Amino acid sequence: MDYISRFRVEPGSQVDLSKIDASFKDHHESHQHALPEIDAYRQKLADLQYLMYAENKRSLLICLQGRDAAGKDGTIKHVLGAMNPQGCKVAAFKVPTREEAAHDFLWRYHRATPAKGEVAIFNRSHYEDVLVVRVHNLVPQDVWSQRYAHINHFEQQLADSGTHILKFYLHIDANEQLARFKQRIDDPARHWKISDSDYSERPLWDEYTTAFEAALSQCSTPHAPWFIIPSNHKWFRNLAISRIVSETLSALDMKFPAPTVDINEIRQKYHQIVNQGHQESSSS
């Protein structure tokens, strides 16, 4: 199955999340069954990110969105954690600071976009300003409704500058969210993840559904596609995202840069040093 085609939101289409099975797991029977494939894609991600860092000509921006407990942190840890931190950064966006709120809504996001050779991961993203802002009426409708166009222009600008953009909506259903809330209560090691907002936002499930569907429908473009990833099974989420990212990077036909030195000359110098060391060792 082609996961890129299977999960991508086609530009101009209307998303209906109720028609998408959050428990989909393709042909895999279990995590154990899928593990060799997951590990293979993790290694491929590591190799491709190293190549992007060395080439230093383009960048990758990965945006993660989803409901509370959808698995954004887990995705970063299990999938994107395969990458070398030297060429990868994560930005998490929460309530804007006073400084951020004093600027246009895209200001804080633009500052966190990746430089050439880098991978940047947004844990929540600029879409918060058409999600939580919309659901909670933090700005008037005539303000947030214009932001879809602003977001599309922002992403087009990044793409024109050599940034490849992949956006993943981690799709879980209401029962799975509740099960994950229970895990947090039952496991002391997860207590730190619990917040009042988990429960204050839960009654707004339908409102968030409408907001997510609007963002996914209006802001999936050829240069910045949205992917709706079935995420009730964490291991399938990891497999699908690592596969889509690695296949996207593979298609870029990246090349290692040419050496900046004469390799034959360097090889001769190396052998001179080695031979000198052998001679000194023999004489002693």
Secondary structure, DSSP 8 states (H G I E B T S, - for coil): --HHHHHB--TT----GGGS-TT--TT--SHHHHHHHHHHHHHHHHHHHHHHHHH-S-EEEEEEEESTTSSHHHHHHHTGGGS-GGGEEEEE--S--HHHHTS-TTHHHHTTS--TT-EEEEES-GGGGGTHHHHTTSS-HHHHTTHHHHHHHHHHHHHHTTEEEEEEEEE--HHHHHHHHHHHHH-GGGGGG--HHHHHHGGGHHHHHHHHHHHHHHS-BTTB-EEEEE-SSHHHHHHHHHHHHHHHHHTT-------SS-HHHHHHHHHHHHHHHHHHHHH-
